[in-house]
Amino acid sequence: WLDGRNTRPGGSVSAKHGMTLRSAIIAPDGSTNAKQLVDALVCDCCQTDVALTSRRPIAVYRDRTALEIRDIAVVSAIEGKWQQPVIIARDDWLITGCPVNGPAIASHGDRVAVAWYTASRNKPTIRMARSIDGGRTFAPPIDVAADNPHGRVDVEILPSGTTFVSWIQPSNEDHGELRVNTVLANNELGTPLAVAPMGTARSAGFPQMISRGSDLVFAWVSGHGTQTRIETRLGRTAGSN
């Protein structure tokens, strides 16, 4: 979780004074233990995500330097201890405020996929990178969408390595649609598909996607103000009946 115990409003940002990423283990009886500092300086508001590979847990988040470079990092826990974080790809996104647009991670065995939004050099892009060794190394990232996407990504990976990435694509002010695209194991991109229309305001939140066998289930917030509701949709992937 993001933990602001070391932050100082209006103060300088450093490894001692900034938002931290921390973790804990919750036992079946509800007790909390093994609390650890994962990273001493991370992006203030971008949500984090975690997945379990066949060997270890792996977390993903938007890292942050004292110079305000905010790129996506992964970190694995070995024998209960978090290792040194690794930047997946050097987007070199310089931004002096949190974009509130964090990454997503999914795993199947030792296959791992991470998707994220970046606007480095003022070019909004959805990117995805995969690993076949439990997150120890990642292949070069693939640009899934670069037509001014809004971000708020999710990702799912199948046993075959086929990966699905979802995001919000704006059409006009406060309106857009939830989209999904396929990235095959050979990195071939499919055609983006519209899942449903949805808003792009902050209150629209972050759509969710999960795989169930060969199906995908999507969930998102629709409506405005106090008239909001959660909607879901089932999507059939290639090879399903």
C-alpha positions as CSV (number, residue, x, y, z in Angstrom):
1,W,0.0,0.0,0.0
2,L,1.0,3.6,-0.4
3,D,2.0,5.0,3.0
4,G,2.5,8.8,3.6
5,R,4.0,8.7,7.1
6,N,7.2,10.3,5.8
7,T,5.6,13.0,3.6
8,R,6.0,16.6,4.4
9,P,3.5,18.9,2.7
10,G,5.3,21.7,0.9
11,G,8.6,20.2,1.7
12,S,11.4,18.8,-0.5
13,V,11.1,15.3,-1.8
14,S,13.8,12.8,-1.0
15,A,14.3,9.1,0.0
16,K,13.6,10.3,3.5
17,H,10.7,12.6,2.9
18,G,8.2,11.2,0.4
19,M,5.4,8.7,-0.2
20,T,6.5,5.1,0.5
21,L,5.4,1.7,-0.6
22,R,4.9,-0.8,2.2
23,S,3.6,-4.3,2.7
24,A,2.4,-6.8,5.3
25,I,1.2,-10.4,5.5
26,I,-2.3,-11.0,6.9
27,A,-2.6,-14.5,8.4
28,P,-5.8,-16.6,8.3
29,D,-6.6,-15.6,11.8
30,G,-6.5,-11.9,10.8
31,S,-3.2,-11.1,12.5
32,T,-0.8,-8.8,10.6
33,N,2.9,-9.4,10.5
34,A,6.0,-9.2,8.4
35,K,5.5,-5.5,7.8
36,Q,8.2,-4.1,5.4
37,L,9.3,-1.0,3.6
38,V,9.3,-1.9,-0.1
39,D,10.4,1.4,-1.6
40,A,11.2,4.7,0.2
41,L,10.1,7.1,-2.6
42,V,7.2,6.4,-5.0
43,C,4.5,8.3,-6.9
44,D,1.9,9.8,-4.4
45,C,-1.4,8.5,-5.8
46,C,-0.9,6.0,-8.6
47,Q,-2.4,2.7,-7.5
48,T,-0.2,-0.4,-7.1
49,D,-0.9,-4.0,-8.0
50,V,0.5,-7.4,-7.1
51,A,0.4,-10.9,-8.5
52,L,1.6,-14.4,-7.5
53,T,3.9,-16.3,-9.8
54,S,4.7,-19.9,-9.4
55,R,7.7,-18.9,-7.3
56,R,7.1,-15.6,-5.5
57,P,4.9,-12.5,-5.2
58,I,5.7,-9.6,-7.5
59,A,4.5,-6.0,-7.1
60,V,4.3,-3.2,-9.6
61,Y,4.0,0.5,-9.0
62,R,5.0,3.9,-10.4
63,D,8.4,4.7,-9.0
64,R,9.6,8.3,-8.4
65,T,13.0,10.0,-8.3
66,A,13.9,13.2,-6.5
67,L,14.1,14.7,-9.9
68,E,10.4,13.7,-10.5
69,I,11.0,11.0,-13.1
70,R,8.1,8.6,-12.7
71,D,8.5,5.2,-14.4
72,I,7.1,1.8,-13.7
73,A,9.0,-0.5,-11.4
74,V,8.6,-4.2,-10.3
75,V,9.8,-5.8,-7.2
76,S,9.8,-9.5,-6.1
77,A,9.8,-11.0,-2.6
78,I,12.3,-13.9,-2.1
79,E,11.9,-15.9,1.1
80,G,9.7,-13.1,2.5
81,K,12.1,-10.3,1.8
82,W,11.5,-7.7,-1.0
83,Q,14.4,-7.4,-3.3
84,Q,15.8,-4.3,-5.2
85,P,13.1,-2.7,-7.4
86,V,13.7,-2.8,-11.2
87,I,12.4,-0.3,-13.8
88,I,10.6,-2.2,-16.5
89,A,11.2,0.4,-19.2
90,R,12.8,3.8,-19.1
91,D,10.0,6.0,-20.3
92,D,11.7,8.9,-18.5
93,W,8.4,10.5,-17.8
94,L,9.1,13.8,-16.1
95,I,6.0,15.0,-14.3
96,T,5.8,17.2,-11.2
97,G,2.4,15.9,-10.1
98,C,0.9,12.5,-9.7
99,P,-1.1,11.4,-12.8
100,V,-3.3,9.1,-10.6
101,N,-2.9,6.4,-13.3
102,G,-1.1,3.4,-12.0
103,P,0.0,0.1,-13.6
104,A,-1.6,-3.4,-13.6
105,I,0.0,-6.8,-13.4
106,A,-1.2,-10.4,-14.1
107,S,0.5,-13.7,-13.9
108,H,0.0,-17.4,-14.9
109,G,2.8,-19.6,-13.6
110,D,6.0,-17.9,-14.5
111,R,4.4,-15.8,-17.2
112,V,3.9,-12.2,-16.1
113,A,2.4,-9.2,-17.9
114,V,2.5,-5.6,-16.8
115,A,0.5,-2.8,-18.5
116,W,0.7,0.9,-17.8
117,Y,0.0,4.4,-19.0
118,T,2.7,7.0,-19.7
119,A,2.7,10.5,-21.3
120,S,6.4,10.9,-21.6
121,R,7.4,13.6,-24.1
122,N,3.7,14.6,-24.1
123,K,2.7,11.5,-26.0
124,P,0.0,9.5,-24.1
125,T,0.6,5.8,-24.6
126,I,-0.6,2.5,-23.2
127,R,2.4,0.1,-22.9
128,M,2.8,-3.6,-22.0
129,A,5.8,-5.8,-21.2
130,R,6.0,-9.5,-20.5
131,S,8.2,-11.9,-18.6
132,I,8.6,-15.6,-18.9
133,D,10.8,-16.1,-15.8
134,G,8.5,-14.9,-13.0
135,G,9.3,-11.3,-13.4
136,R,13.1,-11.4,-13.1
137,T,13.5,-10.0,-16.6
138,F,11.1,-8.4,-19.0
139,A,11.1,-8.2,-22.8
140,P,11.1,-4.8,-24.4
141,P,7.7,-3.1,-24.0
142,I,5.0,-3.0,-26.7
143,D,2.9,0.1,-27.4
144,V,-0.7,-1.1,-27.3
145,A,-2.4,2.2,-27.9
146,A,-1.0,5.6,-28.8
147,D,-4.0,7.5,-30.1
148,N,-4.4,9.8,-27.1
149,P,-5.6,7.1,-24.6
150,H,-6.8,8.1,-21.1
151,G,-5.1,5.2,-19.3
152,R,-6.6,3.4,-16.2
153,V,-5.4,0.1,-17.5
154,D,-5.9,-3.5,-16.6
155,V,-4.2,-6.7,-17.9
156,E,-4.8,-10.4,-18.0
157,I,-2.5,-13.2,-19.4
158,L,-3.5,-16.6,-20.5
159,P,-1.4,-19.9,-20.2
160,S,-0.6,-19.5,-23.9
161,G,1.0,-16.1,-23.3
162,T,-1.8,-14.3,-25.1
163,T,-2.3,-11.1,-23.2
164,F,-5.3,-8.7,-22.9
165,V,-5.0,-5.0,-22.1
166,S,-7.9,-2.7,-21.3
167,W,-8.0,1.0,-21.0
168,I,-10.3,4.1,-21.2
169,Q,-10.3,5.8,-24.6
170,P,-11.8,9.3,-24.6
171,S,-14.1,10.5,-27.4
172,N,-15.0,14.0,-26.1
173,E,-15.1,15.9,-22.8
174,D,-16.0,13.5,-19.9
175,H,-17.1,10.7,-22.4
176,G,-15.3,7.8,-23.9
177,E,-15.4,4.0,-24.0
178,L,-13.7,1.0,-22.3
179,R,-11.5,-0.7,-24.9
180,V,-9.5,-3.9,-24.9
181,N,-6.9,-5.3,-27.3
182,T,-5.1,-8.6,-27.6
183,V,-1.3,-9.1,-27.8
184,L,-0.4,-12.6,-29.0
185,A,2.6,-14.5,-27.7
186,N,4.5,-13.4,-30.8
187,N,3.8,-9.8,-30.0
188,E,1.3,-9.4,-32.8
189,L,-1.4,-6.8,-31.9
190,G,-5.0,-7.4,-32.5
191,T,-7.7,-4.8,-33.3
192,P,-8.9,-2.7,-30.4
193,L,-12.5,-3.5,-29.4
194,A,-15.0,-1.3,-27.6
195,V,-16.4,-3.0,-24.5
196,A,-18.9,-0.3,-23.5
197,P,-19.3,3.4,-23.4
198,M,-18.2,5.0,-20.1
199,G,-17.2,8.4,-18.6
200,T,-13.7,9.6,-18.3
201,A,-14.1,11.8,-15.2
202,R,-12.2,11.0,-12.1
203,S,-15.4,9.6,-10.6
204,A,-15.5,6.9,-13.3
205,G,-12.7,5.1,-11.4
206,F,-10.6,2.2,-12.8
207,P,-12.4,-0.5,-14.9
208,Q,-11.5,-4.0,-13.9
209,M,-10.9,-7.1,-16.1
210,I,-10.4,-10.7,-15.1
211,S,-10.1,-14.0,-17.0
212,R,-12.1,-17.0,-16.3
213,G,-10.9,-19.9,-18.5
214,S,-11.2,-18.6,-22.0
215,D,-13.6,-15.8,-21.0
216,L,-13.0,-12.2,-19.9
217,V,-15.2,-10.4,-17.4
218,F,-15.2,-6.6,-17.4
219,A,-16.6,-4.4,-14.6
220,W,-16.8,-0.6,-14.7
221,V,-18.7,2.4,-13.2
222,S,-21.5,3.9,-15.3
223,G,-23.7,6.9,-14.7
224,H,-23.0,10.3,-13.1
225,G,-23.2,11.9,-9.7
226,T,-25.4,9.9,-7.3
227,Q,-26.9,7.9,-10.2
228,T,-24.0,5.5,-10.6
229,R,-23.9,1.8,-10.8
230,I,-21.5,-1.1,-11.5
231,E,-22.0,-2.8,-14.8
232,T,-20.4,-6.0,-16.1
233,R,-19.9,-7.7,-19.4
234,L,-18.7,-11.1,-20.5
235,G,-16.3,-11.3,-23.4
236,R,-15.5,-14.5,-25.3
237,T,-11.8,-14.8,-26.4
238,A,-10.5,-16.6,-29.4
239,G,-10.8,-20.4,-29.1
240,S,-13.8,-20.4,-26.8
241,N,-17.1,-22.0,-27.8
